[in-house]
Amino acid sequence: MCETAAPGARYRSAVYRGWQRYLAILFNEMGFADAGTRAHLVLALLDADLHRFLADEQAITPSAVRASIHAMLNSGGTALAAPRPR
């Protein structure tokens, strides 16, 4: 409930900020210049509302979501990298 009490409340919680900072540190250690943004994007993958939407509105099974998340995270960060210029 506290995550949805007001727009953006989830991102101001101490728990979210702690996880975001931790992930940003890890991405920074991996050499990514946009470590903070990447941390937010990884945390977005865990959003319960997103998972509910994918299941209910898009008919994507939880196992398919998990498989996609694992594939992105196991890519060594390349799946979250900026696209290469053409």
C-alpha positions as a printed NumPy array, in Angstrom:
array([[  0.   ,   0.   ,   0.   ],
       [  2.77 ,   2.463,   0.839],
       [  4.24 ,   1.968,  -2.635],
       [  1.058,   3.186,  -4.314],
       [ -0.118,   5.752,  -1.745],
       [  1.043,   8.616,  -3.974],
       [  2.585,   8.82 ,  -7.425],
       [  6.264,   7.985,  -7.171],
       [  6.066,   6.955,  -3.504],
       [  7.73 ,   3.641,  -4.297],
       [ 10.841,   5.427,  -5.568],
       [ 11.16 ,   7.556,  -2.436],
       [ 11.032,   4.65 ,   0.019],
       [ 14.204,   3.822,   1.92 ],
       [ 14.045,   0.206,   0.779],
       [ 13.854,   1.118,  -2.9  ],
       [ 16.609,   3.729,  -2.55 ],
       [ 18.807,   1.16 ,  -0.791],
       [ 18.396,  -1.451,  -3.531],
       [ 18.808,   1.144,  -6.268],
       [ 22.036,   2.415,  -4.721],
       [ 23.375,  -1.117,  -4.25 ],
       [ 22.682,  -2.046,  -7.882],
       [ 24.145,   1.266,  -9.072],
       [ 27.362,   0.479,  -7.197],
       [ 27.52 ,  -2.951,  -8.844],
       [ 26.893,  -1.528, -12.326],
       [ 29.471,   1.186, -11.677],
       [ 32.016,  -1.48 , -10.732],
       [ 31.193,  -3.203, -14.039],
       [ 32.172,   0.02 , -15.801],
       [ 28.791,   1.367, -16.9  ],
       [ 28.615,   5.173, -17.006],
       [ 24.817,   5.136, -16.546],
       [ 24.851,   2.834, -13.513],
       [ 22.059,   4.661, -11.673],
       [ 19.674,   4.458, -14.597],
       [ 20.439,   0.781, -15.155],
       [ 19.705,   0.108, -11.492],
       [ 16.253,   1.687, -11.848],
       [ 15.577,  -0.378, -14.965],
       [ 16.534,  -3.647, -13.268],
       [ 14.293,  -2.801, -10.308],
       [ 11.45 ,  -2.102, -12.734],
       [ 11.668,  -5.76 , -13.784],
       [ 10.568,  -6.703, -10.279],
       [  7.485,  -4.45 , -10.163],
       [  4.426,  -6.477,  -9.121],
       [  2.046,  -4.278, -11.147],
       [  4.095,  -4.939, -14.271],
       [  3.969,  -8.691, -13.707],
       [  0.217,  -8.547, -13.107],
       [ -0.262,  -6.51 , -16.302],
       [  1.869,  -8.903, -18.351],
       [ -0.084, -11.902, -17.07 ],
       [ -3.59 , -10.418, -17.198],
       [ -3.473,  -8.068, -20.169],
       [ -0.751,  -9.565, -22.355],
       [ -1.243, -13.269, -21.516],
       [  2.477, -13.685, -20.842],
       [  3.093, -16.483, -18.375],
       [  5.173, -15.906, -15.245],
       [  7.661, -18.513, -16.46 ],
       [  8.106, -16.616, -19.754],
       [  8.705, -13.389, -17.824],
       [ 11.284, -15.123, -15.62 ],
       [ 13.025, -16.603, -18.644],
       [ 13.26 , -13.188, -20.31 ],
       [ 14.581, -11.539, -17.173],
       [ 17.18 , -14.272, -16.698],
       [ 18.258, -13.985, -20.331],
       [ 18.727, -10.22 , -20.01 ],
       [ 20.602, -10.4  , -16.738],
       [ 22.769, -13.322, -17.858],
       [ 23.843, -11.455, -20.983],
       [ 26.629,  -9.807, -18.997],
       [ 24.847,  -6.475, -19.158],
       [ 24.804,  -6.332, -22.938],
       [ 21.012,  -6.659, -23.066],
       [ 20.744,  -3.488, -21.005],
       [ 23.39 ,  -1.675, -23.034],
       [ 22.569,   1.245, -25.267],
       [ 22.033,   0.23 , -28.872],
       [ 25.074,   0.57 , -31.091],
       [ 24.932,   3.413, -33.629],
       [ 24.279,   2.207, -37.176]])
